[in-house]
């Protein structure tokens, strides 16, 4: 009698399996649709677009060796390129800033959970 009762509790019913399958699906969808993943994919796509429009290795080769002129060089390179590259550069920058903000927030949340 005791073995029968124990096996009844360890086996999942059809309803439990269906509910757990849906919970797992929701967890996967939340991961896929999250804003962090969207920002990362946006940054990757924008970087890919920049790579298609600009020969990045040549830009880096032409950069001045001293740090004083480096900012002026990149500003001039940005302003003298076409609109698509400018938009993709700003999109990449915004995505990376958002990702940094979200990672910092995650680290702060983890630190708070360890304190309590």
Chimera marker file (.cmm) of the C-alpha trace (Angstrom):
<marker_set name="trace">
<marker id="1" x="0.000" y="0.000" z="0.000" r="1" g="1" b="0" radius="0.5"/>
<marker id="2" x="2.778" y="2.426" z="0.847" r="1" g="1" b="0" radius="0.5"/>
<marker id="3" x="4.564" y="1.883" z="-2.485" r="1" g="1" b="0" radius="0.5"/>
<marker id="4" x="1.376" y="2.620" z="-4.404" r="1" g="1" b="0" radius="0.5"/>
<marker id="5" x="0.831" y="5.871" z="-2.513" r="1" g="1" b="0" radius="0.5"/>
<marker id="6" x="4.430" y="7.028" z="-3.025" r="1" g="1" b="0" radius="0.5"/>
<marker id="7" x="4.371" y="6.353" z="-6.763" r="1" g="1" b="0" radius="0.5"/>
<marker id="8" x="1.152" y="8.331" z="-7.093" r="1" g="1" b="0" radius="0.5"/>
<marker id="9" x="2.854" y="11.405" z="-5.637" r="1" g="1" b="0" radius="0.5"/>
<marker id="10" x="6.021" y="11.091" z="-7.711" r="1" g="1" b="0" radius="0.5"/>
<marker id="11" x="4.302" y="10.745" z="-11.089" r="1" g="1" b="0" radius="0.5"/>
<marker id="12" x="3.079" y="13.891" z="-12.777" r="1" g="1" b="0" radius="0.5"/>
<marker id="13" x="-0.454" y="14.095" z="-13.986" r="1" g="1" b="0" radius="0.5"/>
<marker id="14" x="-1.321" y="15.267" z="-17.486" r="1" g="1" b="0" radius="0.5"/>
<marker id="15" x="-2.362" y="18.668" z="-16.159" r="1" g="1" b="0" radius="0.5"/>
<marker id="16" x="0.941" y="19.124" z="-14.332" r="1" g="1" b="0" radius="0.5"/>
<marker id="17" x="2.914" y="18.206" z="-17.460" r="1" g="1" b="0" radius="0.5"/>
<marker id="18" x="0.894" y="20.635" z="-19.600" r="1" g="1" b="0" radius="0.5"/>
<marker id="19" x="1.289" y="23.449" z="-17.072" r="1" g="1" b="0" radius="0.5"/>
<marker id="20" x="5.019" y="22.840" z="-16.692" r="1" g="1" b="0" radius="0.5"/>
<marker id="21" x="5.468" y="22.748" z="-20.470" r="1" g="1" b="0" radius="0.5"/>
<marker id="22" x="3.703" y="26.111" z="-20.740" r="1" g="1" b="0" radius="0.5"/>
<marker id="23" x="5.788" y="27.575" z="-17.915" r="1" g="1" b="0" radius="0.5"/>
<marker id="24" x="8.965" y="26.472" z="-19.688" r="1" g="1" b="0" radius="0.5"/>
<marker id="25" x="7.723" y="27.967" z="-22.952" r="1" g="1" b="0" radius="0.5"/>
<marker id="26" x="6.993" y="31.283" z="-21.248" r="1" g="1" b="0" radius="0.5"/>
<marker id="27" x="10.478" y="31.322" z="-19.695" r="1" g="1" b="0" radius="0.5"/>
<marker id="28" x="12.112" y="30.711" z="-23.067" r="1" g="1" b="0" radius="0.5"/>
<marker id="29" x="9.960" y="33.368" z="-24.754" r="1" g="1" b="0" radius="0.5"/>
<marker id="30" x="10.789" y="35.899" z="-22.027" r="1" g="1" b="0" radius="0.5"/>
<marker id="31" x="14.463" y="35.256" z="-22.659" r="1" g="1" b="0" radius="0.5"/>
<marker id="32" x="14.110" y="35.563" z="-26.420" r="1" g="1" b="0" radius="0.5"/>
<marker id="33" x="11.907" y="38.667" z="-26.323" r="1" g="1" b="0" radius="0.5"/>
<marker id="34" x="13.742" y="40.465" z="-23.531" r="1" g="1" b="0" radius="0.5"/>
<marker id="35" x="14.989" y="43.966" z="-24.206" r="1" g="1" b="0" radius="0.5"/>
<marker id="36" x="18.560" y="43.020" z="-23.367" r="1" g="1" b="0" radius="0.5"/>
<marker id="37" x="18.621" y="40.395" z="-26.110" r="1" g="1" b="0" radius="0.5"/>
<marker id="38" x="16.981" y="42.873" z="-28.471" r="1" g="1" b="0" radius="0.5"/>
<marker id="39" x="19.623" y="45.497" z="-27.661" r="1" g="1" b="0" radius="0.5"/>
<marker id="40" x="22.434" y="42.979" z="-28.169" r="1" g="1" b="0" radius="0.5"/>
<marker id="41" x="21.027" y="41.868" z="-31.510" r="1" g="1" b="0" radius="0.5"/>
<marker id="42" x="20.583" y="45.493" z="-32.536" r="1" g="1" b="0" radius="0.5"/>
<marker id="43" x="24.207" y="46.260" z="-31.689" r="1" g="1" b="0" radius="0.5"/>
<marker id="44" x="25.418" y="43.211" z="-33.607" r="1" g="1" b="0" radius="0.5"/>
<marker id="45" x="23.302" y="44.049" z="-36.644" r="1" g="1" b="0" radius="0.5"/>
<marker id="46" x="24.406" y="47.700" z="-36.598" r="1" g="1" b="0" radius="0.5"/>
<marker id="47" x="28.062" y="46.708" z="-36.310" r="1" g="1" b="0" radius="0.5"/>
<marker id="48" x="27.594" y="44.329" z="-39.213" r="1" g="1" b="0" radius="0.5"/>
<marker id="49" x="26.037" y="47.155" z="-41.223" r="1" g="1" b="0" radius="0.5"/>
<marker id="50" x="28.928" y="49.463" z="-40.426" r="1" g="1" b="0" radius="0.5"/>
<marker id="51" x="31.351" y="46.748" z="-41.518" r="1" g="1" b="0" radius="0.5"/>
<marker id="52" x="29.517" y="46.430" z="-44.825" r="1" g="1" b="0" radius="0.5"/>
<marker id="53" x="29.634" y="50.180" z="-45.494" r="1" g="1" b="0" radius="0.5"/>
<marker id="54" x="33.078" y="51.129" z="-44.159" r="1" g="1" b="0" radius="0.5"/>
<marker id="55" x="36.446" y="49.435" z="-44.318" r="1" g="1" b="0" radius="0.5"/>
<marker id="56" x="37.013" y="49.600" z="-40.553" r="1" g="1" b="0" radius="0.5"/>
<marker id="57" x="40.610" y="48.335" z="-40.696" r="1" g="1" b="0" radius="0.5"/>
<marker id="58" x="41.570" y="51.262" z="-42.935" r="1" g="1" b="0" radius="0.5"/>
<marker id="59" x="39.935" y="53.751" z="-40.584" r="1" g="1" b="0" radius="0.5"/>
<marker id="60" x="41.883" y="52.309" z="-37.653" r="1" g="1" b="0" radius="0.5"/>
<marker id="61" x="45.129" y="52.340" z="-39.692" r="1" g="1" b="0" radius="0.5"/>
<marker id="62" x="44.643" y="56.023" z="-40.523" r="1" g="1" b="0" radius="0.5"/>
<marker id="63" x="44.042" y="56.995" z="-36.903" r="1" g="1" b="0" radius="0.5"/>
<marker id="64" x="46.735" y="59.251" z="-35.447" r="1" g="1" b="0" radius="0.5"/>
<marker id="65" x="49.118" y="57.641" z="-32.946" r="1" g="1" b="0" radius="0.5"/>
<marker id="66" x="48.811" y="60.382" z="-30.313" r="1" g="1" b="0" radius="0.5"/>
<marker id="67" x="45.753" y="60.610" z="-28.091" r="1" g="1" b="0" radius="0.5"/>
<marker id="68" x="45.394" y="64.382" z="-28.471" r="1" g="1" b="0" radius="0.5"/>
<marker id="69" x="44.332" y="64.182" z="-32.117" r="1" g="1" b="0" radius="0.5"/>
<marker id="70" x="42.371" y="60.943" z="-31.809" r="1" g="1" b="0" radius="0.5"/>
<marker id="71" x="39.049" y="62.521" z="-30.800" r="1" g="1" b="0" radius="0.5"/>
<marker id="72" x="39.235" y="65.079" z="-33.618" r="1" g="1" b="0" radius="0.5"/>
<marker id="73" x="40.051" y="62.294" z="-36.080" r="1" g="1" b="0" radius="0.5"/>
<marker id="74" x="37.024" y="60.203" z="-35.117" r="1" g="1" b="0" radius="0.5"/>
<marker id="75" x="34.732" y="63.230" z="-35.145" r="1" g="1" b="0" radius="0.5"/>
<marker id="76" x="35.969" y="64.122" z="-38.631" r="1" g="1" b="0" radius="0.5"/>
<marker id="77" x="35.594" y="60.496" z="-39.772" r="1" g="1" b="0" radius="0.5"/>
<marker id="78" x="32.043" y="60.417" z="-38.407" r="1" g="1" b="0" radius="0.5"/>
<marker id="79" x="30.970" y="63.695" z="-39.993" r="1" g="1" b="0" radius="0.5"/>
<marker id="80" x="32.540" y="62.899" z="-43.376" r="1" g="1" b="0" radius="0.5"/>
<marker id="81" x="30.813" y="59.559" z="-43.851" r="1" g="1" b="0" radius="0.5"/>
<marker id="82" x="27.389" y="58.867" z="-45.315" r="1" g="1" b="0" radius="0.5"/>
<marker id="83" x="24.134" y="59.057" z="-43.380" r="1" g="1" b="0" radius="0.5"/>
<marker id="84" x="23.669" y="55.277" z="-43.130" r="1" g="1" b="0" radius="0.5"/>
<marker id="85" x="26.973" y="54.842" z="-41.300" r="1" g="1" b="0" radius="0.5"/>
<marker id="86" x="26.181" y="57.737" z="-38.994" r="1" g="1" b="0" radius="0.5"/>
<marker id="87" x="22.793" y="56.263" z="-38.080" r="1" g="1" b="0" radius="0.5"/>
<marker id="88" x="24.283" y="52.795" z="-37.576" r="1" g="1" b="0" radius="0.5"/>
<marker id="89" x="27.047" y="54.242" z="-35.406" r="1" g="1" b="0" radius="0.5"/>
<marker id="90" x="24.546" y="56.074" z="-33.199" r="1" g="1" b="0" radius="0.5"/>
<marker id="91" x="22.376" y="52.954" z="-33.013" r="1" g="1" b="0" radius="0.5"/>
<marker id="92" x="25.363" y="50.877" z="-31.953" r="1" g="1" b="0" radius="0.5"/>
<marker id="93" x="26.347" y="53.432" z="-29.347" r="1" g="1" b="0" radius="0.5"/>
<marker id="94" x="22.813" y="53.616" z="-27.931" r="1" g="1" b="0" radius="0.5"/>
<marker id="95" x="22.536" y="49.825" z="-27.798" r="1" g="1" b="0" radius="0.5"/>
<marker id="96" x="25.872" y="49.442" z="-26.033" r="1" g="1" b="0" radius="0.5"/>
<marker id="97" x="25.002" y="52.148" z="-23.500" r="1" g="1" b="0" radius="0.5"/>
<marker id="98" x="21.681" y="50.427" z="-22.811" r="1" g="1" b="0" radius="0.5"/>
<marker id="99" x="23.423" y="47.061" z="-22.405" r="1" g="1" b="0" radius="0.5"/>
<marker id="100" x="25.954" y="48.571" z="-19.998" r="1" g="1" b="0" radius="0.5"/>
<marker id="101" x="23.127" y="50.137" z="-17.993" r="1" g="1" b="0" radius="0.5"/>
<marker id="102" x="21.214" y="46.836" z="-17.812" r="1" g="1" b="0" radius="0.5"/>
<marker id="103" x="24.319" y="44.858" z="-16.827" r="1" g="1" b="0" radius="0.5"/>
<marker id="104" x="25.093" y="47.386" z="-14.084" r="1" g="1" b="0" radius="0.5"/>
<marker id="105" x="21.502" y="47.140" z="-12.854" r="1" g="1" b="0" radius="0.5"/>
<marker id="106" x="21.735" y="43.342" z="-12.847" r="1" g="1" b="0" radius="0.5"/>
<marker id="107" x="24.960" y="43.423" z="-10.850" r="1" g="1" b="0" radius="0.5"/>
<marker id="108" x="23.401" y="45.826" z="-8.331" r="1" g="1" b="0" radius="0.5"/>
<marker id="109" x="20.340" y="43.563" z="-7.982" r="1" g="1" b="0" radius="0.5"/>
<marker id="110" x="22.543" y="40.513" z="-7.427" r="1" g="1" b="0" radius="0.5"/>
<marker id="111" x="24.599" y="42.379" z="-4.821" r="1" g="1" b="0" radius="0.5"/>
<marker id="112" x="21.417" y="43.450" z="-3.023" r="1" g="1" b="0" radius="0.5"/>
<marker id="113" x="20.079" y="39.893" z="-2.978" r="1" g="1" b="0" radius="0.5"/>
<marker id="114" x="23.293" y="38.636" z="-1.361" r="1" g="1" b="0" radius="0.5"/>
<marker id="115" x="23.109" y="41.284" z="1.349" r="1" g="1" b="0" radius="0.5"/>
<marker id="116" x="19.597" y="40.382" z="2.425" r="1" g="1" b="0" radius="0.5"/>
<link id1="1" id2="2" r="1" g="1" b="0" radius="0.2"/>
<link id1="2" id2="3" r="1" g="1" b="0" radius="0.2"/>
<link id1="3" id2="4" r="1" g="1" b="0" radius="0.2"/>
<link id1="4" id2="5" r="1" g="1" b="0" radius="0.2"/>
<link id1="5" id2="6" r="1" g="1" b="0" radius="0.2"/>
<link id1="6" id2="7" r="1" g="1" b="0" radius="0.2"/>
<link id1="7" id2="8" r="1" g="1" b="0" radius="0.2"/>
<link id1="8" id2="9" r="1" g="1" b="0" radius="0.2"/>
<link id1="9" id2="10" r="1" g="1" b="0" radius="0.2"/>
<link id1="10" id2="11" r="1" g="1" b="0" radius="0.2"/>
<link id1="11" id2="12" r="1" g="1" b="0" radius="0.2"/>
<link id1="12" id2="13" r="1" g="1" b="0" radius="0.2"/>
<link id1="13" id2="14" r="1" g="1" b="0" radius="0.2"/>
<link id1="14" id2="15" r="1" g="1" b="0" radius="0.2"/>
<link id1="15" id2="16" r="1" g="1" b="0" radius="0.2"/>
<link id1="16" id2="17" r="1" g="1" b="0" radius="0.2"/>
<link id1="17" id2="18" r="1" g="1" b="0" radius="0.2"/>
<link id1="18" id2="19" r="1" g="1" b="0" radius="0.2"/>
<link id1="19" id2="20" r="1" g="1" b="0" radius="0.2"/>
<link id1="20" id2="21" r="1" g="1" b="0" radius="0.2"/>
<link id1="21" id2="22" r="1" g="1" b="0" radius="0.2"/>
<link id1="22" id2="23" r="1" g="1" b="0" radius="0.2"/>
<link id1="23" id2="24" r="1" g="1" b="0" radius="0.2"/>
<link id1="24" id2="25" r="1" g="1" b="0" radius="0.2"/>
<link id1="25" id2="26" r="1" g="1" b="0" radius="0.2"/>
<link id1="26" id2="27" r="1" g="1" b="0" radius="0.2"/>
<link id1="27" id2="28" r="1" g="1" b="0" radius="0.2"/>
<link id1="28" id2="29" r="1" g="1" b="0" radius="0.2"/>
<link id1="29" id2="30" r="1" g="1" b="0" radius="0.2"/>
<link id1="30" id2="31" r="1" g="1" b="0" radius="0.2"/>
<link id1="31" id2="32" r="1" g="1" b="0" radius="0.2"/>
<link id1="32" id2="33" r="1" g="1" b="0" radius="0.2"/>
<link id1="33" id2="34" r="1" g="1" b="0" radius="0.2"/>
<link id1="34" id2="35" r="1" g="1" b="0" radius="0.2"/>
<link id1="35" id2="36" r="1" g="1" b="0" radius="0.2"/>
<link id1="36" id2="37" r="1" g="1" b="0" radius="0.2"/>
<link id1="37" id2="38" r="1" g="1" b="0" radius="0.2"/>
<link id1="38" id2="39" r="1" g="1" b="0" radius="0.2"/>
<link id1="39" id2="40" r="1" g="1" b="0" radius="0.2"/>
<link id1="40" id2="41" r="1" g="1" b="0" radius="0.2"/>
<link id1="41" id2="42" r="1" g="1" b="0" radius="0.2"/>
<link id1="42" id2="43" r="1" g="1" b="0" radius="0.2"/>
<link id1="43" id2="44" r="1" g="1" b="0" radius="0.2"/>
<link id1="44" id2="45" r="1" g="1" b="0" radius="0.2"/>
<link id1="45" id2="46" r="1" g="1" b="0" radius="0.2"/>
<link id1="46" id2="47" r="1" g="1" b="0" radius="0.2"/>
<link id1="47" id2="48" r="1" g="1" b="0" radius="0.2"/>
<link id1="48" id2="49" r="1" g="1" b="0" radius="0.2"/>
<link id1="49" id2="50" r="1" g="1" b="0" radius="0.2"/>
<link id1="50" id2="51" r="1" g="1" b="0" radius="0.2"/>
<link id1="51" id2="52" r="1" g="1" b="0" radius="0.2"/>
<link id1="52" id2="53" r="1" g="1" b="0" radius="0.2"/>
<link id1="53" id2="54" r="1" g="1" b="0" radius="0.2"/>
<link id1="54" id2="55" r="1" g="1" b="0" radius="0.2"/>
<link id1="55" id2="56" r="1" g="1" b="0" radius="0.2"/>
<link id1="56" id2="57" r="1" g="1" b="0" radius="0.2"/>
<link id1="57" id2="58" r="1" g="1" b="0" radius="0.2"/>
<link id1="58" id2="59" r="1" g="1" b="0" radius="0.2"/>
<link id1="59" id2="60" r="1" g="1" b="0" radius="0.2"/>
<link id1="60" id2="61" r="1" g="1" b="0" radius="0.2"/>
<link id1="61" id2="62" r="1" g="1" b="0" radius="0.2"/>
<link id1="62" id2="63" r="1" g="1" b="0" radius="0.2"/>
<link id1="63" id2="64" r="1" g="1" b="0" radius="0.2"/>
<link id1="64" id2="65" r="1" g="1" b="0" radius="0.2"/>
<link id1="65" id2="66" r="1" g="1" b="0" radius="0.2"/>
<link id1="66" id2="67" r="1" g="1" b="0" radius="0.2"/>
<link id1="67" id2="68" r="1" g="1" b="0" radius="0.2"/>
<link id1="68" id2="69" r="1" g="1" b="0" radius="0.2"/>
<link id1="69" id2="70" r="1" g="1" b="0" radius="0.2"/>
<link id1="70" id2="71" r="1" g="1" b="0" radius="0.2"/>
<link id1="71" id2="72" r="1" g="1" b="0" radius="0.2"/>
<link id1="72" id2="73" r="1" g="1" b="0" radius="0.2"/>
<link id1="73" id2="74" r="1" g="1" b="0" radius="0.2"/>
<link id1="74" id2="75" r="1" g="1" b="0" radius="0.2"/>
<link id1="75" id2="76" r="1" g="1" b="0" radius="0.2"/>
<link id1="76" id2="77" r="1" g="1" b="0" radius="0.2"/>
<link id1="77" id2="78" r="1" g="1" b="0" radius="0.2"/>
<link id1="78" id2="79" r="1" g="1" b="0" radius="0.2"/>
<link id1="79" id2="80" r="1" g="1" b="0" radius="0.2"/>
<link id1="80" id2="81" r="1" g="1" b="0" radius="0.2"/>
<link id1="81" id2="82" r="1" g="1" b="0" radius="0.2"/>
<link id1="82" id2="83" r="1" g="1" b="0" radius="0.2"/>
<link id1="83" id2="84" r="1" g="1" b="0" radius="0.2"/>
<link id1="84" id2="85" r="1" g="1" b="0" radius="0.2"/>
<link id1="85" id2="86" r="1" g="1" b="0" radius="0.2"/>
<link id1="86" id2="87" r="1" g="1" b="0" radius="0.2"/>
<link id1="87" id2="88" r="1" g="1" b="0" radius="0.2"/>
<link id1="88" id2="89" r="1" g="1" b="0" radius="0.2"/>
<link id1="89" id2="90" r="1" g="1" b="0" radius="0.2"/>
<link id1="90" id2="91" r="1" g="1" b="0" radius="0.2"/>
<link id1="91" id2="92" r="1" g="1" b="0" radius="0.2"/>
<link id1="92" id2="93" r="1" g="1" b="0" radius="0.2"/>
<link id1="93" id2="94" r="1" g="1" b="0" radius="0.2"/>
<link id1="94" id2="95" r="1" g="1" b="0" radius="0.2"/>
<link id1="95" id2="96" r="1" g="1" b="0" radius="0.2"/>
<link id1="96" id2="97" r="1" g="1" b="0" radius="0.2"/>
<link id1="97" id2="98" r="1" g="1" b="0" radius="0.2"/>
<link id1="98" id2="99" r="1" g="1" b="0" radius="0.2"/>
<link id1="99" id2="100" r="1" g="1" b="0" radius="0.2"/>
<link id1="100" id2="101" r="1" g="1" b="0" radius="0.2"/>
<link id1="101" id2="102" r="1" g="1" b="0" radius="0.2"/>
<link id1="102" id2="103" r="1" g="1" b="0" radius="0.2"/>
<link id1="103" id2="104" r="1" g="1" b="0" radius="0.2"/>
<link id1="104" id2="105" r="1" g="1" b="0" radius="0.2"/>
<link id1="105" id2="106" r="1" g="1" b="0" radius="0.2"/>
<link id1="106" id2="107" r="1" g="1" b="0" radius="0.2"/>
<link id1="107" id2="108" r="1" g="1" b="0" radius="0.2"/>
<link id1="108" id2="109" r="1" g="1" b="0" radius="0.2"/>
<link id1="109" id2="110" r="1" g="1" b="0" radius="0.2"/>
<link id1="110" id2="111" r="1" g="1" b="0" radius="0.2"/>
<link id1="111" id2="112" r="1" g="1" b="0" radius="0.2"/>
<link id1="112" id2="113" r="1" g="1" b="0" radius="0.2"/>
<link id1="113" id2="114" r="1" g="1" b="0" radius="0.2"/>
<link id1="114" id2="115" r="1" g="1" b="0" radius="0.2"/>
<link id1="115" id2="116" r="1" g="1" b="0" radius="0.2"/>
</marker_set>
